[in-house]
Amino acid sequence: MDLGRILTRAWQIIWQHKVLWIFGILASCAGGGGGGGGGFGGSSNVSEPQNFGPQFEQFGRNLENFLESGGWVLIAGIFCLLLLIGILAWVVGIFGKVGLIRGVLRAEDGQPINFRALSGDARAQLGSALGLNLVLGLIAFLGAVGLLLLGIPLGVLTLGFGLICLVCLVVPLAIVFSIYSEVANVALVKERLSINEALGKSWSLLRSQPGPLAGLAIALFIIGVLASLVMLLPLVVVFAPILFTIFTDPDAMSRGFLIAGVLFLLVLPILLLLQGILVSYIQSVWTLGYLQLDAASGTPEVIVKPRRPRTPRTSKA
């Protein structure tokens, strides 16, 4: 696999056809990560929990009154709304992903690339792509549940040593499954396969070309990390006022939050644009990599020449 040519060609495609950036922004709706941390602590002064006791009791009574007055309906409505937004974002993300793949294929075939054409291609294959990613998500969920059920007793029986080994095993499995998912999506869109055929095609290519696919994934991981660091620079500028007010004038923290909010709204379009470029580039690399590896591992087609029809023999009278 010519990795350098793939990386260069992917950049040429997305730079020449900037409409792919829009589909990159849409495709980013299907992915995302979040993290959070929390902590709690205690104090040796036993009188502190007693001071907070009446406040917690009042909060409990207010919450109970809120639920009895129909507040649970509001909570259920908010939950359903968030669930609906999540589903719509996922559908939009898959739509953008299919549009990106079709855009790269059109560029390689010399076909015209515009928003209308890519939208039509994406709508035509959206149903099968949603089904494929739903199956992939179900596989990932069942695998995570299975590892969790295995990890709890394993960690207890081995005093945590087995759990550490299991975590070390989960990381490469997650990487392999991510590669498998990307290849399956490209195979489904490019070959117009069914879900089972796309999964089988991806597994076949993963078994026959594990080294090149691993190299491609490592290269994209490095590119993604470097690009993320670049995208963090505007956020540093955004949150600088808050940090400045914390260490210089804590009383003016509200003014710092206001300035940070205004800066964030100004920087948000730039972040979305950079995210769209990054996602479109990564998807272009996966598509070009699939095309090259599939051509290298494909079996030659057997061309059957049509037979000439036999002319019936006329019997002599």
Steps between C-alpha positions, in 0.01 A plus 500: 500500500632842400414689819663824388300510180177432689561782749597742224211406272247532785613857565486583130142374480362690799688818402375489143143409601432713807136390502631191678573722801125543545451125507791478741318732738187287463696178551647632825149498646510119517819494704632676800648440833459631839665458827445611845635456837382551843618466846377510848664543831428493863595686809578396850263763640176311562303821547520591128262229377254607771511860373415385150229261622207749496596617152496146365168432671351815347634398160343158540163648592513740206588217264218285635251786458629561149449137399156482662387812314581337165868579477578146386316582176740788438800276575370229266434761231854638527641147484297418189605828340868431564457146369335631184777755448759225545329277243469785251868590547594137441295483180647828375848370579449179301356708216816711496723192517332341198522829312873520569564148375297560185684828445840332508377227266366763262833682509688181415261423215517855363130565560363844594485577872243740641273513801191392309665195346657388828175554689317282249761226530490518879120481513500197270725301735403654834273214603758227451771713664279561804432129526870416477602749768212386720631143476854618571378695801313195627814287460705756693236519775477124542877474501529768768236330714673164459837643600340673799337177618830322453707772663310520830553139614845491339607807695364360827657157459842632394507799738493743210784350296268331254303822459816688405581235238144524368527878465825456307314261270204735451711778343627300198157339459340845484755611239438190286123547525534865399697398188244229430216752521667750268575237236146362522350845440718564195430152363124544538496837324752421230382151405133566586498186713251376753578521870616138526708531184665821623588339833641197322696714256650702784599187691658348188705812430601530865633144498682533168648849558549545878838675474405775253173568681684527831751740345218708357327514839822603677565778246146633540530484878814714492338746259190517719702570815703777332188655349321488837789683664476770235124527554556542874688826448183709439348350814801613700435854380132462590557388859795733566275777644355260756844384614621858511216616724535198731862584583476879490149612597263224617221756547499569125456134407153565356653749257758239403227245428317756287810576294572128461145438381523771235838370383365146482214609274754673274733200492226236458468537118877462466497186714215352297686573178820340628305199625334463161835512320650243737209256473482533122874436473492193726203351315669569166810315618294198608318494167818525292668242719212260446515550124873426489491201735194350337665525160817338637320209668217452252471186294520544125173494321431208275378621163275255328476548128151458364456197282377534151159350448508181302331509167255216463594248238256472216424148399542425137189389329 
